[in-house]
Amino acid sequence: MSSQSHYQFEVRVSTQFLDEQSDKEKGPYVFAYTIEIENVGDKSAQLLSRHWIITDAHNIVQEVKGDGVVGEQPTLRPGERFEYTSGCPLPTPVGTMRGSYTFVGEGGEQFDVAVPEFLLSMPRVLH
């Protein structure tokens, strides 16, 4: 009987509207998002790059690709977590983001970890 090792990551997202950095009358509307990536598998892997698909309320899509996250390319061992916060300006008060991270595993194999779509939305104020 052999045990099969594999890569498995969980991604959690929280968002925040940045009132003080936004122009609520005409935009841009600025959001912060905090991402926590946890290695829940049994092999280490290094985050190499990110790919974001950002869609505003007018269905205008912007793609962002780049090395690492916030200037880092962390290696996550089993059980380890990495958390970072970044920002996203939008021309509309509502939008979405989704994407993926590309990792390289212990044996040099590359694989992607999906980030499910999440909402960026200015809070509604009732008068």
C-alpha positions as CSV (number, residue, x, y, z in Angstrom):
1,M,0.0,0.0,0.0
2,S,1.4,3.4,-1.0
3,S,0.5,6.8,0.2
4,Q,-0.1,9.4,-2.5
5,S,1.3,12.8,-1.8
6,H,-0.4,15.8,-3.5
7,Y,-0.7,19.5,-3.5
8,Q,-3.7,21.1,-2.0
9,F,-4.3,24.7,-1.1
10,E,-7.2,26.7,0.3
11,V,-7.7,30.3,-0.5
12,R,-9.8,32.7,1.6
13,V,-10.7,36.3,0.7
14,S,-12.0,39.3,2.6
15,T,-12.7,42.7,1.0
16,Q,-13.0,46.3,2.2
17,F,-14.1,49.5,0.5
18,L,-11.5,52.2,1.1
19,D,-13.7,55.3,1.6
20,E,-10.8,57.7,2.2
21,Q,-9.1,56.7,-1.1
22,S,-12.2,56.8,-3.2
23,D,-14.1,59.5,-5.0
24,K,-17.7,58.4,-4.3
25,E,-19.2,60.8,-6.8
26,K,-17.3,59.8,-10.0
27,G,-14.7,57.2,-9.1
28,P,-12.3,55.7,-8.9
29,Y,-13.7,53.4,-6.2
30,V,-10.8,51.8,-4.3
31,F,-11.0,48.4,-2.6
32,A,-8.6,46.4,-0.5
33,Y,-8.7,42.6,-0.5
34,T,-6.9,40.3,1.9
35,I,-6.0,36.9,0.7
36,E,-5.0,34.0,3.0
37,I,-3.5,31.0,1.2
38,E,-3.1,27.8,3.3
39,N,-1.2,24.6,2.3
40,V,-3.6,21.9,3.4
41,G,-1.7,19.2,1.4
42,D,1.3,17.2,2.3
43,K,3.9,18.7,-0.1
44,S,5.6,22.1,-0.1
45,A,5.2,24.5,-3.1
46,Q,6.3,28.0,-4.0
47,L,3.9,30.6,-5.3
48,L,5.4,32.0,-8.6
49,S,2.8,34.3,-10.1
50,R,-0.7,35.6,-10.1
51,H,-3.4,36.1,-12.7
52,W,-6.5,38.3,-12.0
53,I,-9.6,38.9,-14.1
54,I,-11.3,42.1,-12.8
55,T,-14.7,43.0,-14.1
56,D,-16.5,46.3,-13.4
57,A,-20.2,47.0,-13.4
58,H,-20.1,47.9,-17.1
59,N,-18.7,44.4,-17.9
60,I,-15.3,45.9,-18.8
61,V,-12.7,43.2,-18.1
62,Q,-9.1,43.9,-17.1
63,E,-6.5,41.2,-16.7
64,V,-3.5,41.5,-14.4
65,K,-0.6,39.1,-14.5
66,G,2.6,39.3,-12.6
67,D,5.3,37.6,-10.6
68,G,4.5,36.7,-7.0
69,V,2.2,38.7,-4.7
70,V,3.1,42.0,-3.0
71,G,6.7,41.5,-4.1
72,E,7.0,38.0,-2.6
73,Q,7.1,34.5,-3.9
74,P,6.5,32.5,-0.7
75,T,7.1,28.8,-0.2
76,L,4.4,27.2,1.8
77,R,5.2,23.9,3.6
78,P,2.3,21.7,4.7
79,G,0.2,23.4,7.3
80,E,1.7,26.9,6.6
81,R,-0.3,30.0,5.7
82,F,0.5,33.2,3.8
83,E,-1.6,36.3,4.1
84,Y,-1.3,39.6,2.2
85,T,-3.4,42.6,1.4
86,S,-3.5,44.5,-1.9
87,G,-5.8,47.0,-3.6
88,C,-7.9,47.4,-6.6
89,P,-9.3,50.7,-8.0
90,L,-12.5,50.4,-10.1
91,P,-14.3,52.9,-12.3
92,T,-17.6,51.7,-10.9
93,P,-18.8,51.2,-7.3
94,V,-19.3,47.4,-7.8
95,G,-17.1,44.8,-9.5
96,T,-15.7,41.3,-9.2
97,M,-12.3,39.6,-9.2
98,R,-11.3,36.0,-9.8
99,G,-8.1,34.4,-10.8
100,S,-5.4,32.0,-10.0
101,Y,-2.0,31.5,-8.6
102,T,0.7,29.5,-10.3
103,F,2.9,27.4,-8.0
104,V,5.9,25.2,-8.5
105,G,6.1,22.0,-6.5
106,E,9.0,20.2,-4.9
107,G,9.6,18.2,-8.1
108,G,9.5,21.2,-10.4
109,E,6.0,20.6,-11.6
110,Q,3.8,23.7,-12.1
111,F,0.2,23.8,-11.2
112,D,-2.5,26.5,-10.7
113,V,-4.7,27.2,-7.7
114,A,-8.0,28.9,-8.5
115,V,-9.3,31.9,-6.6
116,P,-13.1,31.8,-6.9
117,E,-14.9,35.0,-7.9
118,F,-15.4,37.5,-5.1
119,L,-17.4,40.8,-5.0
120,L,-16.0,44.3,-4.6
121,S,-18.8,46.6,-3.6
122,M,-19.2,50.0,-2.0
123,P,-21.5,49.8,1.0
124,R,-25.0,51.1,0.5
125,V,-26.0,53.9,2.8
126,L,-29.7,54.3,3.7
127,H,-30.8,57.9,4.4
